[in-house]
């Protein structure tokens, strides 16, 4: 196994993302999947429990030695915060309160954001819409790394640095690739977050804030949970068989709102994460034959040391932007798919 990644460019295609055709086929054959769409009444309670757990963690580390603050941030606080980012991902699709209550979904996302230490939920919402609508779209889908990133971080050591700094790349890349105006919801998100951070500092000193911020950075950098960033859309299958999206069916789905069921999610974004295993079970003939992962740790290992894998291992395409814009009520939402209703 060599030290260099052999790919020198993204895998460029002219075909549409595979999710659209598969969605139509599955709904025609299994219309009962429509019954899985809609709000998950448990999600808001799980989010509340996680936020309260982080508040308790802040209280417990307020006088701890610094080495223990960082230990608990990596071992406990970070995984909880990573789970909250994935709860925000689910809430972005309005699966907490349904499509008829977008305001309540937005408020729950802001509440779930509080333990993260930095404003995230509203900006994620804005860019995640394009990730679904323009999957792999150059200049549109900011989940795709830039060519500069791919060339700079092409060796194992470079890829290790890239993984460790993933939170920074995810935060800065949109500003370089597709800067969008600041929205009022983002301003509210920032004000609430700053107020929460200031209140924690005033009440218990700097340690709780470092516990939260450090956990967010550590658990979204070099951590087993971050395997989902790589497993979801990096093409571990090369050539014509490369897909846009891959699923993971391992045990860590239990802690990450089933984000590993990522092919199923992109096929049916209106289905809450808690019901995605049922989508796979109902339409097993479509999902079982697809390449998938069983270990996020193995994903990270292969990504680092396999010479054919790297930041260029993405399927990309160019979308014609001459299509009519979506109706105003759905512009901040993933695309409306047949049989799913509005996600916005």
KANOR-V796005 format. One record per backbone hydrogen bond with DSSP energy under -0.5 kcal/mol. NH is the residue of the N-H (numbers start at 1). CO is the residue of the C=O. If there is no record, write none. Layout:
nh=[NH NH]
co=[CO CO]
//
This chain:
nh=[5 6 11 12 13 20 21 22 23 24 25 26 27 28 29 30 33 34 35 36 37 38 40 41 43 45 46 47 48 49 50 51 52 53 54 55 56 57 58 59 60 61 62 64 68 69 70 71 72 73 74 75 76 77 78 80 81 82 83 84 85 86 87 88 89 90 91 92 93 93 94 95 98 101 102 105 106 107 108 109 110 111 112 113 114 114 116 117 117 124 125 126 127 128 129 130 131 132 133 134 135 137 138 140 141 142 144 150 151 152 153 154 154 156 159 160 161 162 163 164 165 166 168 169 170 171 172 173 174 175 176 176 177 178 187 188 189 190 191 192 193 194 195 196 197 198 199 200 201 202 203 204 205 209 210 211 212 213 214 215 216 217 218 219 220 221 223 226 227 228 229 230 231 232 233 234 235 236 238 241 242 246 247 248 249 253 254 255 256 256 258 259 261 262 265 266 267 268 271 272 272 275 276 276 278 279 280 281 282 283 284 286 287 288 290 293 299 300 301 302 303 304 305 306 307 309 313 314 315 316 316 317 323 330 331 333 337 337 340 341 343]
co=[154 307 314 10 316 17 17 18 19 20 21 22 23 24 25 26 30 31 32 33 34 270 95 39 40 42 42 43 44 45 46 47 48 49 50 51 52 53 54 55 56 57 59 61 65 65 66 67 68 69 70 71 72 72 73 76 77 78 79 80 81 82 83 84 85 86 87 88 89 90 91 90 94 98 99 101 102 103 104 105 106 107 108 109 110 111 113 113 114 120 121 122 123 124 125 126 127 128 129 130 132 134 317 137 137 140 141 146 147 148 149 151 152 3 155 156 157 158 159 160 161 163 165 165 166 167 168 169 170 172 172 173 173 174 183 184 185 186 187 188 189 190 191 192 193 194 195 196 197 198 199 200 201 205 206 207 208 209 210 211 212 213 214 215 216 218 221 223 224 225 226 226 227 228 229 230 313 234 236 238 239 232 291 260 293 250 251 252 252 253 253 256 258 260 261 262 263 264 268 36 270 272 272 273 275 275 276 277 278 279 281 283 283 284 287 247 295 296 297 298 299 300 301 302 305 306 310 312 233 11 314 136 320 327 328 330 335 341 337 337 334]
//
